Amino acid sequence: MNGKLTWNRLSHWKPMLTAVMLFIFLQSGATPLVSANRNLHTPTSTREEAIAYIQTLSIPEASDYWPNVKPEAFMNNILLNVNDRFSMYPGIGTYFCGYGALSYLLLQDDPLGYVKFMTTLYRNGKATLGTQLITPSTIIRKTAGTLKYKGLLDIRPAEQMLYLSLADHFKGYLNILNRKYDAGDENRFWASVNYAKFNRMLRKTLKYNIHARGSDLQQPAVGNVYDYISDKMKNGTVALYLNNRILHKKKHERIKLGLPTHFVILENISRTEDHITLVFWDYGGKTLLQVKPAFLHKIIFGITVCIKNENA
């Protein structure tokens, strides 16, 4: 199976509602929007470079390492993610959000590196990311491309490959009792990511200096959370470790379980007298969340600041 990847095989449109809501909010008296200052460093590569590289590639032959990942679907998935890093989708009901956040950061800073890593992983069954040689086990390679009932993740085999491979490679204390993949483990502690593991993954795979405050059990002692995050966003990209039981509830002030389970990448933050508004990557798109200051402190358990290491 050969042939160049064509552009008209993919189209990806994101709804404009979030942008309109944010604009109206900002016009109503909010403090100036604070966004991650990505101009402080030069990206390792650009989206244009990644797309140009993809255009030089032929659709690869079917891989003996990944028998259930079809080459054309794999390449389409790669192109989708390079064109729109917000499209990274960890899947419904899985524990993949930490790996999705890592993938988002990789696509933000080094999309060409992402493409080269993924195509090498597909062709050779292993590939190096940062300082780590990712060598997924046989069961992982057979499982990628077969996950079902995970929403859009069902039709994104490259993302299945990446998330399963990262979960197979990196382990934390939550994974101690379940270290070998069995069917359905993407929904269980085998795939879970605690806060220390998340920061360790970023340090070992991405060209960032990582500064983290927080834990799995207590909110970070940083004083005013809004002021702390706003200040850190001037220097780099901020990932938040959240109790996400409130993210899809109407009554935001009620939390039954006060533990964090979710990672998001913060895009911008602003404040009025009564509310704080955040916009962040979360499950295949931008999410807008408006909460009271005290409640923001209640749901944040970790604040990770990613600053580009220019010497890496």
URZISUL-V393837 format. One record per backbone hydrogen bond with DSSP energy under -0.5 kcal/mol. CO is the residue of the C=O (numbers start at 0). NH is the residue of the N-H. E is the energy in kcal/mol with one decimal. If there is no record, write none. Layout:
# URZISUL-V393837
co->{CO CO}
nh->{NH NH}
e->{E E}
This chain:
# URZISUL-V393837
co->{2 5 6 15 16 17 18 19 20 21 22 23 24 24 25 25 32 33 35 36 40 45 46 47 48 49 50 51 52 53 56 65 67 69 70 71 72 73 74 75 76 77 78 79 83 84 87 90 95 96 97 98 99 100 101 102 103 104 105 108 108 109 110 111 112 113 114 115 116 117 118 119 119 120 126 128 131 131 132 133 136 137 138 139 140 142 149 149 150 151 152 155 156 157 158 159 160 161 162 163 164 165 171 172 174 181 183 184 184 185 187 188 193 194 195 196 197 198 199 200 201 203 205 206 207 208 208 210 212 215 217 219 222 223 224 225 226 227 228 229 230 231 231 232 236 237 238 239 239 240 240 241 241 241 242 243 245 249 250 252 255 256 261 263 263 264 265 266 267 268 269 270 274 275 276 277 278 278 279 280 284 286 286 288 290 291 292 293 294 295 298 298 300 301 302 302 303 303 304 304 305 306 307 308}
nh->{58 8 9 19 20 21 22 23 24 25 26 27 27 29 28 29 34 268 37 39 42 49 50 51 52 53 54 55 55 56 4 68 69 73 74 75 76 77 78 79 80 81 82 83 86 87 283 93 99 100 101 102 103 104 105 106 107 108 109 43 44 113 114 115 116 117 118 119 120 121 122 123 125 124 133 131 128 133 134 126 140 141 142 143 67 145 91 152 153 154 155 159 160 161 162 163 164 165 166 167 168 169 174 175 177 184 186 187 190 94 190 191 197 198 199 200 201 202 203 204 205 130 207 308 209 210 306 304 302 259 214 221 224 227 228 229 230 231 232 233 233 234 235 36 305 265 303 241 263 300 301 243 260 261 245 246 248 251 253 254 257 258 241 239 265 280 237 35 278 33 276 30 271 290 269 288 266 267 286 264 281 279 288 277 275 295 296 297 298 299 242 300 214 240 212 304 238 305 210 306 236 208 309 311}
e->{-2.5 -0.9 -1.3 -2.2 -2.6 -2.4 -2.2 -2.3 -2.3 -2.5 -1.8 -0.5 -1.2 -0.6 -0.9 -0.5 -0.5 -2.0 -1.4 -0.9 -0.5 -1.9 -2.7 -2.4 -2.0 -2.4 -2.1 -0.6 -1.1 -1.5 -0.8 -1.8 -0.7 -2.5 -2.5 -2.4 -2.0 -2.0 -2.5 -2.3 -2.1 -2.0 -2.4 -1.9 -2.1 -1.6 -1.8 -0.9 -2.2 -2.3 -1.8 -2.3 -2.3 -2.0 -2.2 -2.5 -1.9 -2.0 -3.0 -1.0 -1.7 -2.1 -2.2 -2.5 -2.5 -2.6 -2.6 -2.0 -2.5 -2.1 -2.2 -3.0 -0.5 -1.6 -2.9 -2.1 -3.0 -0.9 -0.7 -1.7 -2.1 -2.0 -1.5 -2.2 -0.5 -2.4 -1.2 -1.2 -2.0 -1.4 -1.6 -1.8 -2.5 -2.3 -2.7 -2.3 -2.2 -2.5 -2.4 -2.0 -1.6 -2.6 -1.5 -1.0 -1.3 -2.5 -1.9 -1.7 -0.8 -2.3 -1.8 -0.8 -2.2 -2.2 -2.2 -2.6 -2.0 -2.2 -2.0 -1.5 -2.3 -2.9 -1.6 -2.2 -0.6 -0.5 -2.5 -3.1 -2.8 -0.6 -0.9 -1.5 -0.6 -2.4 -2.7 -2.8 -2.2 -2.1 -2.2 -0.5 -0.9 -1.5 -1.1 -2.2 -3.4 -2.7 -2.9 -0.6 -2.1 -3.1 -1.4 -0.9 -2.7 -2.0 -0.7 -1.0 -1.6 -1.2 -1.4 -0.6 -0.5 -1.4 -3.2 -2.4 -0.6 -2.8 -0.6 -1.2 -2.3 -2.6 -2.6 -3.4 -3.0 -2.5 -2.1 -2.7 -3.1 -1.7 -2.9 -1.0 -2.4 -2.2 -0.5 -2.9 -3.4 -2.1 -1.8 -1.3 -1.6 -1.3 -2.0 -0.6 -1.7 -2.5 -1.9 -0.5 -2.9 -0.5 -2.3 -0.7 -2.1 -3.9 -1.0 -1.7}
